[in-house]
Amino acid sequence: MNGIKFRVLKMDEFYKHFSSDRSHMKKNGEWLQPPPTWECIQQEPGTTHNLTDFKDLKDTNTFRYGTVMTLPELCTFFGVDYDKLVQIMVADL
């Protein structure tokens, strides 16, 4: 489970910098599902889509927002006992 990673960032940082042009919702130019009725999220001027950057959790990622953490690091960050969490997760399998 140590291979699981998360991007952790403050809500206001996410809100200020996240943009999506919904291109991830299309295949060959066609909608996979009907798009939401609200406007695309475009926060940072000149940025139309950075969802891929937010989702990239590789160690080599130089994306500047948030911190990429492993599951044990995330548990420490939030004050959760990693070993107990793993016991709970394994018990549910």
C-alpha positions as a printed Julia matrix, in Angstrom:
93×3 Matrix{Float64}:
   0.0    0.0     0.0
   3.02   2.27    0.18
   2.75   2.77   -3.6
  -0.52   4.69   -3.22
   0.02   8.44   -3.63
  -2.06  11.56   -3.05
  -1.71  15.21   -4.0
  -2.48  17.33   -0.95
  -3.08  21.04   -1.24
  -5.07  23.76    0.42
  -8.57  24.32   -0.89
  -7.89  27.96   -1.76
  -4.77  26.94   -3.72
  -6.8   24.36   -5.66
  -9.62  26.81   -6.31
  -7.24  29.55   -7.45
  -5.21  27.41   -9.88
  -7.31  24.49  -11.14
  -8.66  24.69  -14.71
 -10.49  22.15  -16.84
 -11.7   22.54  -20.41
 -13.45  19.14  -20.11
 -11.23  17.59  -22.79
 -10.88  14.53  -20.53
 -14.62  13.96  -21.04
 -14.3   13.46  -24.8
 -13.05  10.69  -27.04
 -12.4   11.37  -30.71
 -14.1   14.74  -30.28
 -17.34  13.2   -28.98
 -18.69  13.53  -25.44
 -18.5   10.29  -23.45
 -21.41  11.58  -21.35
 -23.4   14.82  -21.62
 -21.28  17.63  -20.13
 -22.37  19.57  -17.06
 -24.55  22.59  -17.73
 -22.24  25.04  -15.93
 -19.27  26.79  -17.49
 -15.83  25.17  -17.62
 -13.57  25.92  -14.68
 -10.94  28.39  -15.85
  -9.21  30.06  -12.93
  -5.69  30.97  -13.99
  -5.47  33.34  -16.99
  -4.1   31.52  -20.01
  -4.63  28.06  -18.51
  -7.38  26.05  -20.14
  -6.68  22.6   -18.73
  -4.3   21.42  -16.01
  -6.2   18.43  -14.6
  -3.49  16.14  -15.96
  -0.87  18.06  -13.96
  -2.92  17.76  -10.78
  -3.33  14.0   -11.37
   0.38  13.38  -12.1
   1.78  11.86   -8.92
   5.17  10.71  -10.23
   8.24  11.61   -8.21
   9.62  13.41  -11.26
   6.59  15.73  -11.52
   7.63  19.36  -11.17
   4.04  20.67  -10.94
   4.11  23.51   -8.45
   0.83  23.06   -6.59
   0.4   20.85   -3.56
   2.57  18.11   -2.19
   2.6   14.51   -3.36
   2.47  12.1    -0.42
   2.51   8.36    0.06
  -0.2    6.8     2.2
   2.06   6.63    5.29
   3.0   10.3     4.79
  -0.66  11.24    4.41
  -1.51   9.4     7.63
   1.25  11.24    9.48
   0.09  14.55    8.0
  -3.46  14.0     9.31
  -2.44  12.26   12.54
  -3.85   8.84   11.59
  -2.21   5.59   12.7
  -1.07   4.01    9.43
  -0.84   0.45   10.81
  -4.4    0.58   12.18
  -5.66   1.98    8.88
  -4.01  -0.88    6.97
  -5.58  -3.43    9.36
  -9.01  -1.92    8.69
  -8.46  -1.87    4.94
  -7.21  -5.48    4.82
 -10.08  -6.67    7.01
 -12.54  -5.31    4.44
 -11.03  -7.36    1.58
